[in-house]
């Protein structure tokens, strides 16, 4: 190979780990020619390749002395062309996030375990919500309604791929249901295949068992070892989804002995899945190499369920295809109350989780941790997961009804014609969408006013630092970045609006106060139905664009960089946790780079990369950790992670990282994501240095007569002079001593 590539390890290796959006290796290395030295195209370690031979200069690669290396993991979240399809799994990802937000007080272990079981059951019902929406759209709207004799899909103008069902079996509903049930079954099979493929790729990566500080949740190797528990949860969720499809096909014929037997059999599979998902061992993670074992009967039960659920569903479809009795009459697909029961169960579990989370937060109040939303963020995020699942579900129903016919309410008059009927609660929920939009607009106006007020307050303090000409502009930038600290307020207000509206809809429907057709309510419901159908259409177009647009893939990947840091703890069909592959790979690489006495590593983590490196440090063995230092920049560790995940990144966890390795953290007041970890040391909050946090000017203060430079916001910290100074101090300082004094401001 021509040119020069330094592959030596002696001396100090600056190992850079990027943040969100998958920064390419050339950007991290600040070099046009990155060369992969370990890993693959999905996750790889890169060094600089010099075309003209060994470089000169103090800051270049020097064999056996100093090296710069970059770890690119963005391929796990923004590399695939089908990344936009993961947007459909957002409710599942949010459910997993809520699990890690749950307070963990020392004297509330029993209540926490019960709450975690409730969260797992709630997550199972989320699977039922989305799969149920596909089932209602296909089996009810198309199979039962649209293709029945004289209905919309029997007209000559209907698409040929559904017209044949009405022409052939217009008066034989069971056969139509058997065929249309294949659509949700294919969706479930796709979810199973994606979850299994990513499970084999990521979650089965072994984690070395020699991490320190096992008393801290973040330090336990089991956190990144989800092999068996994710498999068990996936079996339960997939079997529950399959059985729910079987119930939808068999329930209309429950008046016959065979139909009743098939309905009961499928409902029994659903019940078995619900029982299994609340058992403590179903999601229990074990440290690699541990002598602990999960009861063998639990694994056997999962394997038995995995065989039983498809067999019962196939028997149901076979009987339906052979022909069952005409079934119960009705405009819409008749049922046996399973959907109503699941709805009531979801509401009850949600209420229990709210009460239990409040109690846990109250028990944890003495910890003094900076908790977002009073410590009950877990419940709010779980409600957002439920809300987003319902938006997707109802959007699919309205789109299907609009595509094949005309959406109608239960009060719609005869003749039926092209009308496809949706339940009244669906229409009531649609009526909430315009109200939520008004809430969004009002919140945006409020945030804008808060930003203006904060900018006016900051201007007198910033003006002496930047001058009369630029003080107001800089104050505006810093005030805008500070809006991130209102994230809890935003989440609380939006969730509150949604929950209040949902409660109102439930009361109106249960007491039959009035129907959602005609008048202002009908107008709101119609507007909401259009909006939710537009969501589905928008996701389709977004998926098509994302397939060919790598830049858009990286943008969408930001969502998954944040939400899939955490393992699939309660929902196995969520997008995969990249950290279960990233952490083991970094442990192995750092172990190789810092294997000998003269080999040392500086972990340089930007944004989400700082969260990864903090978690990594506590997983390293003591001998390797003694030769490691850390430099974070643009870090959300205190600002977001400590606030929303205090059990993992609270004072105890971050202090353990500080005690484990020498550490500097760079932050800017213009950064809307990053911030100080242990305390502000900037000009607006002067105080004693804490040994870790270092303030960086942004925008840089211009020289007299020069224009104000562009703000860098959250990017390019390694171009700041404070970065080079902090790095030099870490290299000069001993890895066995406490953190050296921070660079001068």
Secondary structure, DSSP 8 states (H G I E B T S, - for coil): --SEE----SEEEEEEE--TT---HHHHHTSS-EEEEEE-SSSEEEEEEETTSS--STTS-BTTTEEEEEEE-THHHHSSTTGGGGGGGHHHHHHHHHHHHS---TT-HHHHHHHHHHHHHHHHHHHHHHHHHHHIIIIIIIIIIITSTTSGGGSTTS-HHHHHHHHHHTT-HHHHHHHHHHHHHHHHHHHHHHHHHHIIIIIT----S--S-TTSGGG-GGGG--HHHHHHHHHHHHHHHHHHHHHHHHHTTTTSHHHHHHHHHHHHHHHHHHHHHHSGGGG----TT-S----HHHHHHHHHHHHHHHHHHHHHHHHHHH--------SS----SHHHHHHHHHHHHHHHHHHHHHHHHHHTGGG----GGGGTHHHHHHHHHHHHHHHHHHHHHHHHHHHHSEEE-TT--S--TTEEE--HHHHHHHHHHHHHHHHHHHHHHHHHHHHHHHHHHHHHHHHHHH-TTTHHHHHHHHHHHGGGGGHHHHHHHHHHHHHHHHHHHHHHHHTT---S-SHHHHHHHHHHHHHHHHHHHHHHHHHHHHHH-HHHHHHHHHHHHHHTSS--SS-TTSS--THHHHHHHHHHHHHHHT-STTEEEEEEEETHHHHHHHHHHTTS-HHHHTTEEEEEES--IIIIIHHH-HHHHSHHHHHHHHHHS-EEEEE-TT-SS---SS---SGGG-----SSEEE--SS----TT-------TTS-GGGSHHHHHHHHHHHHS-TTSS-------
